[in-house]
Amino acid sequence: MLSVGASITKSIYTSYELRNLNPGIHNQLRGAGHLDLLYFLVEENLNPFVEAINYQASHGAIDKKIFDTFLAGITHV
């Protein structure tokens, strides 16, 4: 029972952290059926990508080209 409560709490706080880190991704996940509440399950694997998206959004076109080239090179994750 305690484990379920801990998972729910982790889910909620991780959703808040995602909302602060990238509101756009949070809103897309929230709109797709509250998937933001499941983000805590994949946070460790996806956080570098979220940070890269934030970096790309706050920098110029050259950084966007580098980022797009990087993503194009990823065949599977």
C-alpha positions in Angstrom: 0.0 0.0 0.0 2.8 2.4 0.8 4.5 1.6 -2.5 1.3 2.7 -4.4 1.2 5.9 -2.5 4.8 6.6 -3.2 4.4 6.0 -6.9 1.4 8.3 -7.0 3.4 11.0 -5.2 6.4 10.5 -7.5 4.1 10.7 -10.5 2.6 14.0 -9.5 5.9 15.7 -8.6 7.6 14.5 -11.7 4.7 15.9 -13.7 5.2 19.3 -12.0 8.9 19.1 -12.8 8.2 18.4 -16.4 5.8 21.3 -16.5 8.5 23.6 -15.2 11.2 22.2 -17.5 9.1 22.2 -20.7 5.5 23.3 -20.6 4.9 22.4 -24.2 5.8 18.7 -23.8 3.9 18.6 -20.5 0.7 20.1 -22.2 1.0 17.6 -25.1 1.2 14.7 -22.7 -1.5 16.0 -20.5 -3.8 16.5 -23.5 -3.2 13.0 -24.7 -4.9 11.5 -21.7 -2.9 12.6 -18.7 0.2 10.8 -19.9 2.3 13.4 -18.0 1.5 11.3 -14.9 3.4 8.4 -16.4 6.4 10.5 -17.4 8.2 9.4 -14.1 8.5 5.9 -15.6 10.7 7.1 -18.5 12.1 10.4 -17.0 15.6 9.1 -16.6 15.8 8.0 -20.3 14.0 11.0 -21.8 15.4 13.8 -19.7 18.5 14.3 -21.9 16.2 14.7 -24.9 13.9 17.2 -23.1 17.0 19.2 -22.1 18.3 19.1 -25.7 14.9 20.3 -27.0 15.0 23.2 -24.5 18.6 24.1 -25.5 17.6 24.0 -29.2 14.6 26.2 -28.6 16.7 28.8 -26.8 19.5 29.0 -29.3 19.9 29.9 -33.0 19.4 28.2 -36.3 22.9 26.5 -36.3 22.1 24.7 -33.1 18.7 23.7 -34.6 20.5 22.2 -37.6 22.9 20.3 -35.4 20.1 19.0 -33.3 18.0 18.0 -36.3 21.0 16.2 -37.8 21.5 14.3 -34.5 17.9 13.2 -34.4 18.0 12.1 -38.0 20.9 9.8 -37.2 19.0 8.0 -34.4 17.4 5.0 -36.0 15.9 3.6 -32.8 15.9 4.3 -29.1 
